């Protein structure tokens, strides 16, 4: 959430800047005015409350004076009871308008960074870098066909057991998936990140501090049972955000660099009809995520954003996957992100780049709501300035999606080669996975008469 002082000109804020950012997001600018109006109501309410408290204190003081003089204070005592009741009503009114104002702030997105391209059309995302050699030959199989020919995914039984987009990952599919996890964790660890395996679910009130309201309807699975309701995580970013909730850090303790690993769960309610075949867009998947916490000073978080992106680029370069990095347009940013890069890898069967990595600087947008602060020196004779840390997140790999890309790029007429970077993590020295099935002339999938074993 944004700092309320940004909406207060008297406090040095700049409401016009917030409105400009909302315009860049193609979002509701009028929401800024609603916050300003509610904040004005809150100031009126707090002034009334403080006035009543001063009046109450004055009455009590006068009652004490009368009692010392042994004079009748009955009338003042009755007046005090009335004012005390008015204070309770004023406190209730102040709390209500403060809550309404704070709710009104929540839909307003983070301030869009000046380097973000302004557009509401994702086709205008700006390509900032391309790397790798593309496979341009015709007739390459797509990942949907490849997982069937390799017989490493069972979609039919998966759908029967788990419903739409359910699947069983099998044989070398499991081994490749785990190899990606291990390689990603080792890669992050070598870059100074602390590995963390997070909880797979979160309390509703904590999740509400980490996720946008729309995510509850479109993305998050609710878990019910005894005790508090919980939500399954859509990314380890969510529990990593909350891990240091209500904590303070000294400057010397930062940055914190984590490489989080978890199974993730997404309803994908807004993606009907998109990528429903295969395992590219599924409800349950493994993900390895970079998560950094930095100082808000000296552009530390912007330096960290580039570092995290470099880590991701190096990971996909090591896997031998061609990719491009795009600067995401303002209208496609989620509320928390001030700027976001996507790394899109090349899928040669469709001859398209597709998103594998999302890398965002959320500045203090998340930490403010989670109350994760930086301890600052106290100004002599003044108050200690309240500063919040900056939080950043960057995918390293969503393994099933990365697996789809690997299969397309490493396919041969007889199967799929294992990328060199994954060989140390493949048991038994597996270097090649052969096709176990074949499509007949009518496109029907049949088992090969003598399927070869994975080779070393």
C-alpha positions, 0 to 999 in steps of 0.5 A, a space after each residue: 500500500 502507498 504512504 498516506 502522506 503521499 496524499 497530503 500536500 501539507 505533509 509534503 506529499 504530492 497527490 498529483 504524482 499519485 494521479 499521474 501514476 494511476 493514469 500510467 496504469 490506466 487505472 481509476 484516478 478518481 480513487 485518489 480523490 476519494 482517499 483525499 476526501 476520506 483523509 480530510 474526514 478523518 482529520 475532522 474526526 480526529 480533531 473532534 475526538 481530541 477536542 472532546 478529550 481536552 474538554 473531558 480533562 478540563 472537566 475532571 480538573 475542575 471537579 478535582 478543584 471543587 472537591 478540594 474546596 469541598 464544593 458540590 461537583 454534581 453538575 460537572 460530574 453529569 457533564 463529564 458522563 455526557 462528554 465521556 459518551 461523546 468521546 466513545 462515539 467520536 472514537 468509533 466514528 474516527 476508527 470507521 473513517 480511518 478504516 474506510 480511508 485505508 481500504 480506499 488506498 489499497 486498490 491504488 497501485 505503486 508509483 510507476 517508475 519513469 523507465 516503464 513504457 506507458 501503454 495498456 497493450 502488452 504487445 508494446 512491451 519493450 524488448 531490452 535484450 535477446 540472447 541465444 541461438 534459435 532453432 528455426 527448422 520446420 516440423 518441430 514438435 510442440 511440448 504437448 506432443 512431446 510429453 505424450 511421445 516420451 510418456 512422461 505425463 499422464 493427463 487422462 488419469 490426472 484429470 480423472 483424479 484431480 479434475 481439469 488440468 490435473 496430471 501425473 508427472 512420470 518417469 524421466 519427467 519427474 527426474 528432469 523436474 527435480 533436476 531443474 529444482 536442484 540446479 535452480 537452488 544450487 544456482 541461487 545459493 552460488 549467488 549468495 541466496 539463502 535457500 528457504 522452503 516455505 509453508 504451502 498455505 497461509 492464514 487468511 489475514 496474513 495472505 490479505 496483507 500480501 495478495 491483491 483482492 482480485 487474487 482471492 477470486 481468480 487465483 487462490 485456493 481456500 482451505 477450510 477445516 478446524 481453526 482459521 481458514 487458510 489459502 494455498 500459496 500461488 508463489 513462495 513470494 507470498 510467505 517470504 513477504 510475510 516471513 519478516 512481518 512486523 520486524 525491524 532491520 538495521 541497515 547493516 543487516 540488509 540486503 536479505 537474499 532468499 531463494 525460495 522453493 515450494 509447490 504452488 497452487 493457482 486456480 487460473 480462473 481468468 485463463 479459460 481457453 488458454 494453454 489448457 493442453 499439456 503442462 504449461 498452465 496448470 493448477 499445481 506446479 513447483 517454483 523456485 523464486 528469488 526474493 530480496 529485501 533491501 534498504 530503501 536508500 541509494 537505489 539499492 533496490 534498483 541495483 538488486 532488480 538488475 542483479 536478480 534479472 542477471 541471475 535469471 538470465 545466467 540460469 537460462 543461458 546455462 540451460 542453453 535456452 534462447 530468451 528475450 528480456 522485456 520491460 513490461 508496459 505500465 497497464 500490465 503491472 500488478 499493483 505492487 510492482 513499480 517496474 517489472 521485467 519478464 524473461 521470455 524463452 523461445 519455443 521453437 515449435 510455435 516460433 514464439 517467446 513465452 514468459 518463464 520469469 517475472 522480475 519486479 521491484 515492489 519498493 515499499 508497497 508490500 513492506 508498508 502493509 506488512 510493517 517491515 521497517 528499517 531502523 533509522 537514527 533518531 533526530 535530536 529533539 525530533 521523532 524517529 523517521 519511519 522507513 520501510 524496507 524495499 521488497 523484490 521478487 524474481 522467478 528463477 524457474 517454474 519447473 513444469 513450464 521450463 520443462 516444456 521449453 526444454 523439451 522443444 529446444 532439445 528434441 531430436 527425431 528419436 527423443 530428447 537430449 538432457 541439457 548439459 547443466 542438468 546432467 549432474 542432477 540426473 540419476 544414473 547418468 541419463 543423457 537422453 530420453 527416447 520416445 516410448 510412443 508414436 502417432 499413427 497416420 490418423 494421429 492416434 497415439 500408440 506404444 512403440 513395439 520396442 521402446 528404448 530405455 533412457 540412455 547414459 
